[in-house]
Amino acid sequence: MMMMKKKKKKKLQDLDRVVDNILPHLKEGMIGSLIFKKEKEEEEEEEEEEKETEKEKARDLKNGYNNLVRLD
């Protein structure tokens, strides 16, 4: 009976040690993935803004060209 308790206690200690070793890495991974996800979203937003400004510039150039053609 005493041996069974010791074995179970040792197994629990081993599991606790494994969890203690792995948990910080899991937390880092989760945090890292969240940071990566946020950075990716920010990059996508910046790309969308750049596309919008390019469209606006193209529209302005087209309007300017059309205005010049009308003046001639």
C-alpha positions as CSV (number, residue, x, y, z in Angstrom):
1,M,0.0,0.0,0.0
2,M,2.8,2.4,0.9
3,M,4.7,1.6,-2.3
4,M,1.6,2.5,-4.4
5,K,1.3,5.9,-2.7
6,K,5.0,6.6,-3.2
7,K,4.8,5.7,-6.9
8,K,1.7,7.8,-7.5
9,K,3.3,10.7,-5.6
10,K,6.4,10.4,-7.7
11,K,4.4,10.3,-10.9
12,L,2.5,13.4,-9.9
13,Q,5.8,15.2,-9.0
14,D,7.2,14.2,-12.5
15,L,4.0,15.5,-14.2
16,D,4.2,18.7,-12.2
17,R,7.8,19.1,-13.2
18,V,7.0,18.6,-16.8
19,V,4.1,21.0,-16.7
20,D,6.3,23.6,-15.0
21,N,8.9,23.2,-17.7
22,I,6.5,23.4,-20.6
23,L,4.0,26.0,-19.4
24,P,6.3,29.0,-19.8
25,H,7.1,27.9,-23.4
26,L,3.4,27.5,-24.2
27,K,2.7,30.9,-22.8
28,E,5.5,32.4,-24.8
29,G,4.2,30.7,-27.9
30,M,0.7,31.9,-27.3
31,I,1.9,35.4,-26.6
32,G,4.2,35.2,-29.6
33,S,1.4,34.1,-31.9
34,L,-0.8,36.9,-30.6
35,I,1.9,39.4,-31.3
36,F,2.5,37.9,-34.7
37,K,-1.2,38.0,-35.5
38,K,-1.4,41.6,-34.4
39,E,1.6,42.6,-36.5
40,K,0.2,40.8,-39.5
41,E,-3.1,42.7,-39.1
42,E,-1.3,46.0,-38.8
43,E,0.7,45.2,-42.0
44,E,-2.5,44.3,-43.8
45,E,-4.1,47.6,-42.7
46,E,-1.0,49.5,-43.9
47,E,-1.2,47.8,-47.3
48,E,-4.8,48.7,-47.6
49,E,-4.1,52.3,-46.8
50,E,-1.3,52.3,-49.4
51,K,-3.6,50.9,-52.0
52,E,-6.2,53.6,-51.2
53,T,-3.7,56.4,-51.5
54,E,-2.4,54.9,-54.8
55,K,-6.0,54.8,-56.1
56,E,-6.5,58.4,-55.0
57,K,-3.3,59.5,-56.7
58,A,-4.3,57.7,-59.9
59,R,-7.7,59.3,-59.8
60,D,-6.2,62.8,-59.2
61,L,-3.8,62.3,-62.1
62,K,-6.6,61.1,-64.4
63,N,-8.8,64.1,-63.4
64,G,-5.9,66.4,-63.9
65,Y,-5.2,65.0,-67.4
66,N,-8.8,65.2,-68.3
67,N,-8.9,68.9,-67.2
68,L,-5.8,69.6,-69.3
69,V,-7.4,68.0,-72.3
70,R,-10.5,70.0,-71.9
71,L,-8.5,73.2,-71.7
72,D,-6.9,72.5,-75.1
